[in-house]
Amino acid sequence: MDRNDVGVGIVGLGNIAYHHANKLVDAGATIVGGVDISEDARTAFTEEYDVPTYEDHSELFEEIDAVIVTTPNRFHEEYAVEALEAGLDVLLEKPLAHTLESAERIAAAARDADGFCMVGFHSRFHHQAQIIKEKRSRVRSAMSLTSRRTTSAVAGSRGEDPGSPTNRLRAGVP
């Protein structure tokens, strides 16, 4: 299956929906339609992307394979749980939910679903974030190496086994 075979819907047709829709178009994916409670938002989205829009999500969910939920987070649970129960893949704008209880209900629905559910922490893919991640990894490796050498030097000076669990624990080495 290629990305043209996947029909995607968007729930919540505010500004961030246009960002997602443009990325879908750029990737060659098929936008099937959108949902919003605002008639103005629905009209504008239809004019921009030439797709049907709905006030209620039920009809759209019958026509798509995946959904992007861009509503305010207090409405994420309703759409995410119903989409997952309908067998759809779900991408939620961050944060996952407005309360811990709501997030737990979404997580439970995701565990039971055939599809996947993920939160769009898109910044992690920016070049700057990748550089920080790489540098943090190098610092951790260096600290671990230093810690191992310290353990070996201290234990070795006492005639102990530097690799023993006790000496590794003293030095903070796993």
Sequence and secondary structure as in RCSB ss.txt:
>XXXX:A:sequence
MDRNDVGVGIVGLGNIAYHHANKLVDAGATIVGGVDISEDARTAFTEEYDVPTYEDHSELFEEIDAVIVTTPNRF
HEEYAVEALEAGLDVLLEKPLAHTLESAERIAAAARDADGFCMVGFHSRFHHQAQIIKEKRSRVRSAMSLTSRRT
TSAVAGSRGEDPGSPTNRLRAGVP
>XXXX:A:secstr
  GGG EEEEE  SHHHHHHHHHHHHHT EEEEEE S HHHHHHHHHHH   EESSHHHHHTT SEEEE S GGG
HHHHHHHHHHTT EEEEESSS SSHHHHHHHHHHHHH SS EEEE GGGGSHHHHHHHHHHHHHHHHHHHHHHHH
HHHHHHHTT  TTSHHHHHHTT  
